[in-house]
Amino acid sequence: MAMYRTLARAASIDDLRTLAQRRLPRMVFDYIDGAAGEESTARRNRSGFQRFQLRPEILIDLSKRSLATSVLGQPLAMPLVIGPTGMNGAYWPQGDLCLARAAKAANIPFVMSTAATVKLATLVEAAGPLRWFQLYMLRDRGLAQALLERVHAAGFEVLQLTVDTAVTGRRNRDVRNGFTLPFRWSARKLIDTARRPSWALQMLRSGSPTLQLFAEVVGPIQPGSTITEVVQRQISDAFTWRDLDWLRACWPGKLVLKGVSQAAHVHQALAAGVDGVVVSNHGGRQLDGAGSTIEQLPRIAEAADGRMAVLIDSGFRHGADIAKAIALGADAVQLGRPTLYGLAAAGEAGVRHALHILAAELEVAMALSGASNVGQLRGRVDC
Ligand SMILES: Cc1cc2nc3c(=O)[nH]c(=O)nc-3n(C[C@H](O)[C@H](O)[C@H](O)COP(=O)(O)O)c2cc1C
């Protein structure tokens, strides 16, 4: 009960982050919050927003306002997508379902990760019609193709191929914390967990989360490695632009590349028949030293020139950040950590609260920039 009272008072995504930090053992919080190397790209993702200023507008009729939009031919209640994240069951029991249900209630898409902790059929029961799937290209093409056939048969219409993980970034916090799959206990971790009794009790009741979708497809995972190592063993490090033809032929729905950061990538993606890109650096979890996505967006939107959908993620924490991305040419923003902080703070209620905060902030930012709808926000930014 106390937690829900606190949740109601959480005014920002940063407040949800604080609640998440209070509830999770350190190794789990650090898995969400941490990034690669010295985390300079994660910091840059935030500071990059300072380069752009929304342009205030005054004395105009704003009495009919709407956040509704459409992306990849699908109508969305607002320009937000809950992006793919792995290990969601470690933050709250059945975390994938909490995220999917909150997305359904908000009428926005939920992207199921290859590293989901529920089975495909279970997710489909909980999710709304706007369900997208994220693929880590598996080393075994036959397994990848079988997975895609099941995903398509289950009614997923959009596929996001993550392209910035050919090798996995070194996430120092996970190495230091020894965050492994399945959880391996040491005296330090036990003490840390004992200080987080509500999380510990929930996990005892629900059981340690496992990569259920992965296990369904590739069989039992080898225990005892960091989570990124587990996933890495199965992901192809040899999939190239030329191989995209194969994927395009396998996947009849919309195909999106997640992890694009250069205008040249857009030209190659267009030539390969791709329908959209997510401008992303994986929230700074991959190439430490890379630039911020918001600073890369103008060049990418220019290269796309309305010929493909442009989504973006990495570092979005406020409605004003989202407004800036839309003003600079993005069609929608994907959320990674913001909805995970909500999930870790209070399950589905926390995810709904995160979406509520961002929608409310975005609506204010849009209106005070003189936009009654998402389209009117275009260009309303200075740099
Ligand atoms: C805990 C965690 C797990 C993630 N797992 C995946 C994943 O399974 N697949 C994927 O494509 N991206 C994954 N990502 C990256 C997100 O989809 C997204 O690109 C990133 O979190 C965006 O940055 P933000 O967290 O600052 O919003 C993960 C991110 C986090 C924080």
Ligand as a Chemical Component Dictionary entry (heavy atoms), coordinates in Angstrom:
data_LIG
# 
_chem_comp.id                   LIG 
_chem_comp.type                 NON-POLYMER 
_chem_comp.pdbx_formal_charge   0 
_chem_comp.three_letter_code    LIG 
# 
loop_
_chem_comp_atom.comp_id 
_chem_comp_atom.atom_id 
_chem_comp_atom.alt_atom_id 
_chem_comp_atom.type_symbol 
_chem_comp_atom.charge 
_chem_comp_atom.model_Cartn_x 
_chem_comp_atom.model_Cartn_y 
_chem_comp_atom.model_Cartn_z 
_chem_comp_atom.pdbx_ordinal 
LIG C1  C1  C 0 17.670 -3.631 -19.159 1  
LIG C2  C2  C 0 17.695 -3.429 -20.633 2  
LIG C3  C3  C 0 17.523 -4.523 -21.465 3  
LIG C4  C4  C 0 17.521 -4.349 -22.865 4  
LIG N1  N1  N 0 17.300 -5.431 -23.665 5  
LIG C5  C5  C 0 17.212 -5.248 -25.018 6  
LIG C6  C6  C 0 16.855 -6.334 -25.864 7  
LIG O1  O1  O 0 16.594 -7.432 -25.411 8  
LIG N2  N2  N 0 16.805 -6.088 -27.205 9  
LIG C7  C7  C 0 17.084 -4.853 -27.743 10 
LIG O2  O2  O 0 17.026 -4.675 -28.964 11 
LIG N3  N3  N 0 17.374 -3.807 -26.950 12 
LIG C8  C8  C 0 17.440 -3.970 -25.603 13 
LIG N4  N4  N 0 17.711 -2.904 -24.804 14 
LIG C9  C9  C 0 17.890 -1.569 -25.403 15 
LIG C10 C10 C 0 16.559 -0.828 -25.468 16 
LIG O3  O3  O 0 15.661 -1.388 -26.382 17 
LIG C11 C11 C 0 16.778 0.637  -25.875 18 
LIG O4  O4  O 0 17.505 0.683  -27.080 19 
LIG C12 C12 C 0 17.478 1.464  -24.837 20 
LIG O5  O5  O 0 17.142 1.066  -23.526 21 
LIG C13 C13 C 0 17.072 2.919  -25.052 22 
LIG O6  O6  O 0 17.656 3.760  -24.142 23 
LIG P1  P1  P 0 16.932 4.280  -22.799 24 
LIG O7  O7  O 0 16.973 3.135  -21.860 25 
LIG O8  O8  O 0 17.804 5.396  -22.393 26 
LIG O9  O9  O 0 15.518 4.663  -23.147 27 
LIG C14 C14 C 0 17.726 -3.053 -23.413 28 
LIG C15 C15 C 0 17.879 -1.967 -22.563 29 
LIG C16 C16 C 0 17.862 -2.140 -21.192 30 
LIG C17 C17 C 0 18.008 -0.932 -20.310 31 
# 
loop_
_chem_comp_bond.comp_id 
_chem_comp_bond.atom_id_1 
_chem_comp_bond.atom_id_2 
_chem_comp_bond.value_order 
_chem_comp_bond.pdbx_ordinal 
LIG C1  C2  SING 1  
LIG C2  C3  SING 2  
LIG C2  C16 DOUB 3  
LIG C3  C4  DOUB 4  
LIG C4  N1  SING 5  
LIG C4  C14 SING 6  
LIG N1  C5  DOUB 7  
LIG C5  C6  SING 8  
LIG C5  C8  SING 9  
LIG C6  O1  DOUB 10 
LIG C6  N2  SING 11 
LIG N2  C7  SING 12 
LIG C7  O2  DOUB 13 
LIG C7  N3  SING 14 
LIG N3  C8  DOUB 15 
LIG C8  N4  SING 16 
LIG N4  C9  SING 17 
LIG N4  C14 SING 18 
LIG C9  C10 SING 19 
LIG C10 O3  SING 20 
LIG C10 C11 SING 21 
LIG C11 O4  SING 22 
LIG C11 C12 SING 23 
LIG C12 O5  SING 24 
LIG C12 C13 SING 25 
LIG C13 O6  SING 26 
LIG O6  P1  SING 27 
LIG P1  O7  DOUB 28 
LIG P1  O8  SING 29 
LIG P1  O9  SING 30 
LIG C14 C15 DOUB 31 
LIG C15 C16 SING 32 
LIG C16 C17 SING 33 
# 
